[in-house]
Amino acid sequence: MRWHEGQPANVLAKPFGFGERHFLYRYLSPLEALGIDLRESVPSIQPLPLETAKALTLLDRHHLRRNAFIAVHAGASFEGRRWQPERFAIVIDEISRETGLDFVLVGGPDERMPAERIVAKTALPVVNLVGTMPLETLLAVLKQGRLFLGNESGPMHMAAAVGTPVVGLYGLTDPAIWAPVGVPGIALQPPMPCPCVANELCQWPDPSKACCVWRLEVKPVVGAVREVLSRTVKDVEYVH
């Protein structure tokens, strides 16, 4: 990809289309170059009916009500992009006591460790579904959630694509370019420039190998969750 991006046709082309800055418009820029009007700019993915049925069965098994749980994704491809599990646990306990909402941990098989650390630290019970379902079923589960809370990741964008509000936690990556679009949400980032907190891990300026998200404190995350919950409404439905 880097070789292709370095070719004259790409170097001279407009990197973003339709006068916008979000990375989404990098993918849409070929439409503008071809003179095609932009009719839809919000990503949308709907789960298959079979996967929705699987998700509802899973929720029923764990006594979870639709639209009455918050999905938490504590994983990421690089350790430095994972907000501390202990801080996730504090947020979970505080919001759960305030709202009565349940919390569900989601993620892939290689993300079990941060999930287990959260389970060990929370005073209130959480449902740990990390590593138990394929992406197709995860998409259906996220659609049933009241809110998504997690690190900058694929599941965060999946949640937004099915219409679930998002609180996203960012490090060096600029949320103005990479935050989910089309749903109510808040993208949190610590103040920049970032005084390095993990010299042995960080490979600045590569945002995929920086630990800046570790500097996010608990208080603003709790505040963001409260705010998004207060300005969104999803009717609670019981699983039969």
Contacts in CASP RR format, 6 or more apart in sequence:
PFRMAT RR
TARGET T0000
AUTHOR 0000-0000-0000
METHOD contacts of the structure
MODEL  1
MRWHEGQPANVLAKPFGFGERHFLYRYLSPLEALGIDLRESVPSIQPLPL
ETAKALTLLDRHHLRRNAFIAVHAGASFEGRRWQPERFAIVIDEISRETG
LDFVLVGGPDERMPAERIVAKTALPVVNLVGTMPLETLLAVLKQGRLFLG
NESGPMHMAAAVGTPVVGLYGLTDPAIWAPVGVPGIALQPPMPCPCVANE
LCQWPDPSKACCVWRLEVKPVVGAVREVLSRTVKDVEYVH
4 10 0 8 1.000
5 11 0 8 1.000
13 29 0 8 1.000
13 33 0 8 1.000
14 29 0 8 1.000
14 32 0 8 1.000
14 33 0 8 1.000
15 26 0 8 1.000
15 29 0 8 1.000
16 22 0 8 1.000
16 23 0 8 1.000
16 25 0 8 1.000
16 26 0 8 1.000
16 29 0 8 1.000
17 25 0 8 1.000
17 26 0 8 1.000
17 28 0 8 1.000
17 29 0 8 1.000
17 31 0 8 1.000
17 32 0 8 1.000
18 25 0 8 1.000
18 28 0 8 1.000
18 29 0 8 1.000
18 32 0 8 1.000
18 38 0 8 1.000
18 41 0 8 1.000
19 25 0 8 1.000
21 176 0 8 1.000
21 177 0 8 1.000
22 176 0 8 1.000
22 177 0 8 1.000
22 178 0 8 1.000
22 179 0 8 1.000
22 181 0 8 1.000
23 177 0 8 1.000
23 178 0 8 1.000
24 41 0 8 1.000
24 43 0 8 1.000
24 181 0 8 1.000
25 41 0 8 1.000
28 38 0 8 1.000
28 41 0 8 1.000
31 37 0 8 1.000
31 38 0 8 1.000
32 38 0 8 1.000
41 181 0 8 1.000
42 181 0 8 1.000
42 182 0 8 1.000
43 157 0 8 1.000
43 160 0 8 1.000
43 161 0 8 1.000
43 181 0 8 1.000
44 161 0 8 1.000
44 162 0 8 1.000
44 163 0 8 1.000
45 139 0 8 1.000
45 158 0 8 1.000
45 161 0 8 1.000
45 162 0 8 1.000
46 143 0 8 1.000
46 162 0 8 1.000
47 55 0 8 1.000
47 136 0 8 1.000
47 137 0 8 1.000
47 139 0 8 1.000
47 140 0 8 1.000
47 143 0 8 1.000
47 162 0 8 1.000
48 136 0 8 1.000
48 140 0 8 1.000
51 136 0 8 1.000
51 137 0 8 1.000
51 139 0 8 1.000
51 140 0 8 1.000
52 140 0 8 1.000
52 143 0 8 1.000
54 133 0 8 1.000
54 137 0 8 1.000
54 140 0 8 1.000
55 137 0 8 1.000
55 140 0 8 1.000
55 141 0 8 1.000
55 143 0 8 1.000
55 144 0 8 1.000
56 66 0 8 1.000
56 144 0 8 1.000
56 239 0 8 1.000
58 129 0 8 1.000
58 133 0 8 1.000
58 137 0 8 1.000
58 141 0 8 1.000
59 65 0 8 1.000
59 66 0 8 1.000
59 69 0 8 1.000
59 141 0 8 1.000
59 144 0 8 1.000
59 239 0 8 1.000
60 239 0 8 1.000
60 240 0 8 1.000
62 104 0 8 1.000
62 127 0 8 1.000
62 129 0 8 1.000
64 102 0 8 1.000
64 104 0 8 1.000
64 127 0 8 1.000
64 239 0 8 1.000
65 102 0 8 1.000
65 236 0 8 1.000
65 237 0 8 1.000
65 238 0 8 1.000
65 239 0 8 1.000
66 144 0 8 1.000
66 145 0 8 1.000
66 236 0 8 1.000
66 237 0 8 1.000
66 238 0 8 1.000
66 239 0 8 1.000
67 144 0 8 1.000
67 145 0 8 1.000
67 146 0 8 1.000
67 234 0 8 1.000
67 235 0 8 1.000
67 236 0 8 1.000
67 237 0 8 1.000
68 101 0 8 1.000
68 102 0 8 1.000
68 145 0 8 1.000
68 146 0 8 1.000
68 236 0 8 1.000
69 101 0 8 1.000
69 102 0 8 1.000
69 103 0 8 1.000
69 104 0 8 1.000
69 127 0 8 1.000
69 144 0 8 1.000
69 145 0 8 1.000
69 146 0 8 1.000
70 92 0 8 1.000
70 95 0 8 1.000
70 101 0 8 1.000
70 102 0 8 1.000
70 103 0 8 1.000
70 104 0 8 1.000
70 145 0 8 1.000
70 146 0 8 1.000
70 147 0 8 1.000
70 148 0 8 1.000
70 149 0 8 1.000
70 225 0 8 1.000
71 104 0 8 1.000
71 106 0 8 1.000
71 141 0 8 1.000
71 142 0 8 1.000
71 145 0 8 1.000
71 147 0 8 1.000
71 148 0 8 1.000
71 149 0 8 1.000
71 155 0 8 1.000
71 159 0 8 1.000
71 164 0 8 1.000
72 88 0 8 1.000
72 92 0 8 1.000
72 103 0 8 1.000
72 104 0 8 1.000
72 105 0 8 1.000
72 106 0 8 1.000
72 118 0 8 1.000
72 126 0 8 1.000
72 148 0 8 1.000
72 149 0 8 1.000
72 150 0 8 1.000
73 105 0 8 1.000
73 106 0 8 1.000
73 107 0 8 1.000
73 111 0 8 1.000
73 148 0 8 1.000
73 149 0 8 1.000
73 150 0 8 1.000
73 151 0 8 1.000
73 153 0 8 1.000
73 155 0 8 1.000
73 156 0 8 1.000
74 82 0 8 1.000
74 83 0 8 1.000
74 85 0 8 1.000
74 88 0 8 1.000
74 105 0 8 1.000
74 111 0 8 1.000
74 114 0 8 1.000
74 115 0 8 1.000
74 118 0 8 1.000
74 150 0 8 1.000
74 151 0 8 1.000
75 81 0 8 1.000
75 82 0 8 1.000
75 107 0 8 1.000
75 111 0 8 1.000
75 114 0 8 1.000
75 115 0 8 1.000
75 150 0 8 1.000
75 151 0 8 1.000
75 153 0 8 1.000
76 82 0 8 1.000
76 111 0 8 1.000
76 151 0 8 1.000
76 152 0 8 1.000
76 153 0 8 1.000
77 153 0 8 1.000
77 208 0 8 1.000
78 208 0 8 1.000
78 209 0 8 1.000
79 201 0 8 1.000
79 211 0 8 1.000
80 198 0 8 1.000
80 201 0 8 1.000
80 202 0 8 1.000
80 209 0 8 1.000
80 210 0 8 1.000
80 211 0 8 1.000
80 213 0 8 1.000
80 214 0 8 1.000
81 151 0 8 1.000
81 152 0 8 1.000
81 153 0 8 1.000
81 171 0 8 1.000
81 208 0 8 1.000
81 210 0 8 1.000
81 211 0 8 1.000
81 213 0 8 1.000
82 114 0 8 1.000
82 151 0 8 1.000
82 213 0 8 1.000
83 150 0 8 1.000
83 151 0 8 1.000
83 169 0 8 1.000
83 213 0 8 1.000
83 214 0 8 1.000
83 216 0 8 1.000
83 221 0 8 1.000
84 214 0 8 1.000
85 114 0 8 1.000
85 115 0 8 1.000
85 117 0 8 1.000
85 118 0 8 1.000
85 121 0 8 1.000
86 117 0 8 1.000
86 121 0 8 1.000
87 216 0 8 1.000
87 217 0 8 1.000
87 218 0 8 1.000
87 221 0 8 1.000
88 114 0 8 1.000
88 118 0 8 1.000
88 149 0 8 1.000
88 150 0 8 1.000
89 117 0 8 1.000
89 118 0 8 1.000
89 121 0 8 1.000
89 122 0 8 1.000
90 121 0 8 1.000
90 218 0 8 1.000
90 222 0 8 1.000
91 149 0 8 1.000
91 218 0 8 1.000
91 221 0 8 1.000
91 222 0 8 1.000
91 225 0 8 1.000
92 103 0 8 1.000
92 118 0 8 1.000
92 122 0 8 1.000
92 124 0 8 1.000
92 126 0 8 1.000
93 122 0 8 1.000
93 123 0 8 1.000
93 124 0 8 1.000
94 222 0 8 1.000
95 101 0 8 1.000
95 103 0 8 1.000
95 222 0 8 1.000
95 225 0 8 1.000
95 226 0 8 1.000
96 102 0 8 1.000
96 103 0 8 1.000
96 124 0 8 1.000
97 124 0 8 1.000
98 226 0 8 1.000
99 229 0 8 1.000
101 146 0 8 1.000
101 147 0 8 1.000
102 126 0 8 1.000
102 127 0 8 1.000
103 122 0 8 1.000
103 124 0 8 1.000
103 126 0 8 1.000
103 127 0 8 1.000
104 126 0 8 1.000
104 127 0 8 1.000
104 129 0 8 1.000
104 141 0 8 1.000
104 145 0 8 1.000
105 115 0 8 1.000
105 118 0 8 1.000
105 119 0 8 1.000
105 126 0 8 1.000
105 127 0 8 1.000
105 128 0 8 1.000
105 129 0 8 1.000
105 130 0 8 1.000
106 129 0 8 1.000
106 130 0 8 1.000
106 138 0 8 1.000
106 141 0 8 1.000
106 142 0 8 1.000
106 155 0 8 1.000
107 115 0 8 1.000
107 129 0 8 1.000
107 130 0 8 1.000
107 131 0 8 1.000
107 138 0 8 1.000
107 155 0 8 1.000
108 130 0 8 1.000
108 131 0 8 1.000
109 130 0 8 1.000
109 131 0 8 1.000
111 130 0 8 1.000
111 131 0 8 1.000
112 130 0 8 1.000
112 131 0 8 1.000
115 128 0 8 1.000
115 130 0 8 1.000
116 128 0 8 1.000
118 126 0 8 1.000
119 126 0 8 1.000
119 128 0 8 1.000
129 141 0 8 1.000
133 141 0 8 1.000
135 158 0 8 1.000
138 155 0 8 1.000
138 158 0 8 1.000
139 158 0 8 1.000
139 161 0 8 1.000
139 162 0 8 1.000
142 148 0 8 1.000
142 155 0 8 1.000
142 158 0 8 1.000
142 159 0 8 1.000
142 162 0 8 1.000
142 164 0 8 1.000
143 162 0 8 1.000
143 163 0 8 1.000
143 164 0 8 1.000
145 164 0 8 1.000
145 234 0 8 1.000
146 164 0 8 1.000
146 165 0 8 1.000
146 229 0 8 1.000
146 234 0 8 1.000
147 164 0 8 1.000
147 165 0 8 1.000
147 166 0 8 1.000
147 167 0 8 1.000
147 225 0 8 1.000
147 228 0 8 1.000
147 229 0 8 1.000
147 232 0 8 1.000
148 155 0 8 1.000
148 156 0 8 1.000
148 159 0 8 1.000
148 160 0 8 1.000
148 164 0 8 1.000
148 165 0 8 1.000
148 166 0 8 1.000
148 167 0 8 1.000
148 168 0 8 1.000
149 166 0 8 1.000
149 167 0 8 1.000
149 168 0 8 1.000
149 169 0 8 1.000
149 221 0 8 1.000
149 225 0 8 1.000
150 156 0 8 1.000
150 167 0 8 1.000
150 168 0 8 1.000
150 169 0 8 1.000
151 168 0 8 1.000
151 169 0 8 1.000
151 213 0 8 1.000
152 168 0 8 1.000
152 169 0 8 1.000
152 170 0 8 1.000
152 171 0 8 1.000
152 173 0 8 1.000
152 178 0 8 1.000
152 213 0 8 1.000
156 166 0 8 1.000
156 168 0 8 1.000
156 180 0 8 1.000
157 180 0 8 1.000
159 166 0 8 1.000
159 180 0 8 1.000
159 183 0 8 1.000
160 166 0 8 1.000
160 180 0 8 1.000
160 181 0 8 1.000
160 182 0 8 1.000
160 183 0 8 1.000
161 180 0 8 1.000
163 182 0 8 1.000
163 183 0 8 1.000
164 183 0 8 1.000
165 183 0 8 1.000
165 184 0 8 1.000
165 185 0 8 1.000
165 228 0 8 1.000
165 229 0 8 1.000
165 232 0 8 1.000
166 180 0 8 1.000
166 183 0 8 1.000
166 184 0 8 1.000
166 185 0 8 1.000
166 186 0 8 1.000
166 228 0 8 1.000
167 185 0 8 1.000
167 186 0 8 1.000
167 187 0 8 1.000
167 188 0 8 1.000
167 221 0 8 1.000
167 224 0 8 1.000
167 225 0 8 1.000
167 228 0 8 1.000
168 175 0 8 1.000
168 179 0 8 1.000
168 180 0 8 1.000
168 185 0 8 1.000
168 186 0 8 1.000
168 187 0 8 1.000
168 188 0 8 1.000
169 188 0 8 1.000
169 213 0 8 1.000
169 216 0 8 1.000
169 221 0 8 1.000
170 178 0 8 1.000
170 179 0 8 1.000
170 187 0 8 1.000
170 188 0 8 1.000
170 189 0 8 1.000
170 212 0 8 1.000
170 213 0 8 1.000
171 189 0 8 1.000
171 190 0 8 1.000
171 194 0 8 1.000
171 207 0 8 1.000
171 210 0 8 1.000
171 211 0 8 1.000
171 212 0 8 1.000
171 213 0 8 1.000
171 215 0 8 1.000
171 216 0 8 1.000
172 192 0 8 1.000
172 194 0 8 1.000
172 204 0 8 1.000
172 205 0 8 1.000
172 206 0 8 1.000
172 207 0 8 1.000
172 210 0 8 1.000
172 212 0 8 1.000
173 207 0 8 1.000
173 208 0 8 1.000
174 189 0 8 1.000
174 207 0 8 1.000
175 187 0 8 1.000
175 188 0 8 1.000
175 189 0 8 1.000
179 187 0 8 1.000
180 187 0 8 1.000
184 228 0 8 1.000
184 231 0 8 1.000
184 232 0 8 1.000
185 228 0 8 1.000
186 224 0 8 1.000
186 227 0 8 1.000
186 228 0 8 1.000
188 216 0 8 1.000
188 220 0 8 1.000
188 221 0 8 1.000
188 224 0 8 1.000
189 212 0 8 1.000
189 216 0 8 1.000
190 212 0 8 1.000
190 213 0 8 1.000
190 215 0 8 1.000
190 216 0 8 1.000
191 215 0 8 1.000
192 212 0 8 1.000
194 210 0 8 1.000
194 212 0 8 1.000
194 215 0 8 1.000
196 202 0 8 1.000
196 204 0 8 1.000
196 211 0 8 1.000
197 211 0 8 1.000
197 212 0 8 1.000
197 214 0 8 1.000
197 215 0 8 1.000
198 211 0 8 1.000
198 214 0 8 1.000
201 209 0 8 1.000
201 211 0 8 1.000
202 209 0 8 1.000
202 210 0 8 1.000
202 211 0 8 1.000
203 209 0 8 1.000
203 210 0 8 1.000
204 210 0 8 1.000
END
